[in-house]
Amino acid sequence: MHVLIVEIDMRQVRYIDVAAGTDAQGDYRGERHVLVPIGLARLVDDSNVVSIGSVADEQLLSLPAYEHKPFTRDKERQLVASSLA
């Protein structure tokens, strides 16, 4: 599942859902999703690939899990307080 969090009133994509299933050593930790601010994502030229190469694995793992439930202001505050924001 690919998810974009959109601020409807502003018609802007705010976050992208990223599957972060391994830890920094490459060990599988199960399917875990996190939200990454869209400003950190880049479209790779001439492909349908989105890259967040500037984000370290440790940073992804430090983000709160996104469980595909309603995204509230409290959840956004928690994300903003994380190491990526």
VOMAR-551233 format. One record per atom (N, C-alpha, C, O): residue in one letter; x, y, z. Coordinates in steps of 0.02 Angstrom, whole numbers, padded with zeros to 5 digits, always signed. Layout:
BEGIN
AXYZ...
//
This chain:
BEGIN
M+00042-00058+00000M+00000+00000+00000M+00044+00062+00000M+00091+00067+00040H+00030+00108-00043H+00066+00172-00046H+00018+00226-00024H-00039+00230-00048V+00040+00268+00022V-00004+00318+00050V+00030+00386+00048V+00089+00393+00064L-00007+00436+00027L+00013+00506+00033L-00036+00539+00080L-00096+00530+00074I-00010+00579+00126I-00054+00618+00170I-00060+00687+00138I-00010+00722+00129V-00121+00706+00123V-00135+00768+00087V-00174+00815+00132V-00221+00795+00165E-00153+00878+00132E-00192+00931+00165E-00242+00955+00113E-00224+00992+00067I-00304+00934+00120I-00354+00945+00068I-00367+01019+00057I-00371+01041-00001D-00373+01058+00111D-00388+01129+00102D-00335+01164+00061D-00350+01209+00021M-00272+01145+00070M-00216+01177+00035M-00199+01141-00030M-00161+01166-00071R-00228+01081-00040R-00214+01039-00099R-00139+01025-00105R-00110+01031-00159Q-00109+01006-00048Q-00038+00992-00046Q-00025+00925-00013Q-00056+00907+00037V+00021+00887-00043V+00045+00825-00012V+00092+00846+00045V+00137+00886+00034R+00081+00818+00104R+00122+00836+00162R+00171+00781+00181R+00228+00795+00199Y+00149+00717+00177Y+00191+00661+00198Y+00184+00603+00150Y+00134+00596+00115I+00236+00561+00148I+00235+00500+00109I+00245+00441+00158I+00287+00445+00203D+00208+00388+00148D+00212+00328+00189D+00271+00286+00163D+00274+00270+00103V+00317+00269+00207V+00376+00229+00189V+00377+00165+00230V+00369+00167+00291A+00386+00108+00197A+00394+00045+00233A+00467+00040+00257A+00513+00041+00217A+00475+00036+00322A+00542+00032+00353A+00545-00035+00391A+00533-00037+00451G+00561-00087+00355G+00557-00154+00384G+00621-00183+00412G+00620-00238+00439T+00677-00148+00405T+00740-00175+00431T+00773-00124+00478T+00760-00064+00473D+00815-00149+00522D+00852-00103+00565D+00918-00084+00532D+00931-00103+00475A+00959-00046+00567A+01021-00019+00539A+01069-00074+00517A+01111-00063+00474Q+01064-00134+00547Q+01107-00189+00528Q+01078-00231+00471Q+01109-00279+00448G+01019-00212+00447G+00988-00248+00392G+00946-00307+00414G+00923-00346+00372D+00936-00315+00480D+00896-00370+00505D+00822-00353+00498D+00800-00298+00516Y+00784-00401+00472Y+00712-00389+00461Y+00676-00381+00528Y+00684-00423+00573R+00637-00328+00534R+00600-00315+00596R+00525-00317+00584R+00486-00297+00627G+00504-00341+00527G+00432-00342+00512G+00411-00279+00475G+00448-00230+00472E+00353-00282+00446E+00328-00225+00408E+00310-00169+00456E+00266-00177+00499R+00343-00114+00450R+00331-00055+00492R+00330+00006+00446R+00375+00015+00405H+00279+00046+00452H+00272+00105+00409H+00284+00168+00450H+00266+00172+00509V+00315+00217+00418V+00326+00283+00448V+00308+00336+00397V+00306+00322+00337L+00295+00396+00421L+00280+00452+00377L+00341+00497+00372L+00370+00516+00423V+00359+00514+00310V+00417+00557+00297V+00390+00621+00264V+00350+00617+00218P+00412+00679+00288P+00390+00741+00256P+00406+00740+00181P+00461+00721+00161I+00358+00760+00140I+00365+00756+00068I+00424+00796+00042I+00452+00781-00011G+00444+00848+00078G+00501+00889+00057G+00567+00852+00056G+00615+00875+00026L+00570+00794+00090L+00631+00754+00090L+00633+00703+00033L+00684+00671+00021A+00577+00696-00002A+00573+00647-00057A+00592+00680-00123A+00579+00740-00134R+00622+00641-00167R+00641+00665-00234R+00621+00613-00285R+00629+00553-00275L+00593+00637-00341L+00577+00593-00397L+00640+00581-00438L+00672+00629-00460V+00658+00518-00447V+00717+00501-00487V+00701+00514-00560V+00649+00492-00586D+00745+00550-00594D+00735+00568-00664D+00717+00508-00707D+00746+00454-00699D+00669+00518-00752D+00650+00469-00803D+00628+00402-00774D+00636+00350-00806S+00599+00402-00714S+00574+00339-00686S+00515+00355-00640S+00499+00413-00628N+00485+00303-00615N+00430+00310-00567N+00455+00295-00497N+00416+00270-00455V+00517+00310-00482V+00547+00295-00418V+00552+00359-00376V+00574+00411-00401V+00531+00354-00313V+00539+00410-00266V+00594+00391-00219V+00595+00336-00191S+00641+00436-00209S+00699+00424-00167S+00696+00468-00105S+00677+00526-00108I+00715+00440-00048I+00726+00479+00012I+00797+00465+00036I+00810+00455+00095G+00843+00465-00012G+00913+00447+00001G+00948+00489+00053G+00997+00467+00082S+00924+00550+00066S+00956+00592+00116S+00938+00573+00187S+00964+00602+00234V+00894+00524+00195V+00871+00503+00261V+00907+00439+00281V+00903+00389+00245A+00941+00439+00337A+00977+00380+00362A+00928+00329+00390A+00874+00346+00414D+00948+00265+00387D+00906+00211+00414D+00888+00224+00487D+00831+00212+00508E+00936+00248+00525E+00925+00260+00597E+00870+00313+00606E+00830+00309+00653Q+00870+00362+00562Q+00818+00415+00566Q+00749+00386+00552Q+00701+00402+00587L+00745+00343+00501L+00680+00311+00486L+00655+00271+00546L+00596+00274+00563L+00700+00233+00576L+00681+00190+00632L+00662+00230+00694L+00627+00204+00738S+00685+00292+00698S+00669+00333+00757S+00600+00365+00751S+00574+00392+00800L+00570+00363+00692L+00504+00394+00682L+00449+00351+00713L+00455+00290+00716P+00396+00383+00735P+00339+00345+00761P+00306+00304+00705P+00303+00327+00648A+00283+00245+00722A+00250+00202+00672A+00185+00234+00649A+00148+00265+00688Y+00171+00226+00584Y+00108+00249+00555Y+00065+00187+00544Y+00086+00142+00507E+00007+00186+00574E-00035+00125+00573E-00095+00131+00526E-00143+00094+00534H-00092+00177+00479H-00146+00187+00429H-00213+00201+00462H-00265+00177+00440K-00210+00240+00515K-00270+00264+00549K-00273+00339+00537K-00226+00368+00511P-00328+00371+00556P-00332+00443+00546P-00271+00479+00573P-00247+00465+00628F-00246+00526+00534F-00186+00564+00551F-00207+00629+00585F-00230+00675+00551T-00201+00631+00650T-00224+00688+00689T-00169+00739+00698T-00111+00726+00683R-00187+00798+00723R-00138+00850+00739R-00089+00825+00792R-00030+00842+00789D-00113+00785+00840D-00068+00758+00891D-00015+00712+00860D+00043+00714+00879K-00037+00671+00812K+00011+00628+00776K+00061+00670+00738K+00121+00654+00736E+00038+00724+00707E+00083+00767+00669E+00134+00800+00717E+00193+00806+00700R+00111+00822+00775R+00157+00852+00824R+00210+00802+00845R+00269+00819+00853Q+00190+00739+00854Q+00237+00686+00872Q+00289+00677+00817Q+00349+00669+00830L+00267+00679+00755L+00312+00672+00698L+00359+00731+00693L+00419+00723+00682V+00333+00792+00702V+00373+00852+00698V+00427+00852+00752V+00482+00877+00742A+00411+00823+00810A+00459+00820+00865A+00514+00768+00853A+00564+00767+00889S+00505+00726+00802S+00554+00674+00787S+00616+00703+00754S+00620+00763+00742S+00663+00660+00740S+00728+00682+00714S+00727+00705+00641S+00775+00736+00620L+00674+00691+00602L+00673+00710+00531L+00645+00780+00520L+00665+00814+00473A+00602+00801+00563A+00566+00864+00550A+00610+00925+00561A+00587+00981+00552
//
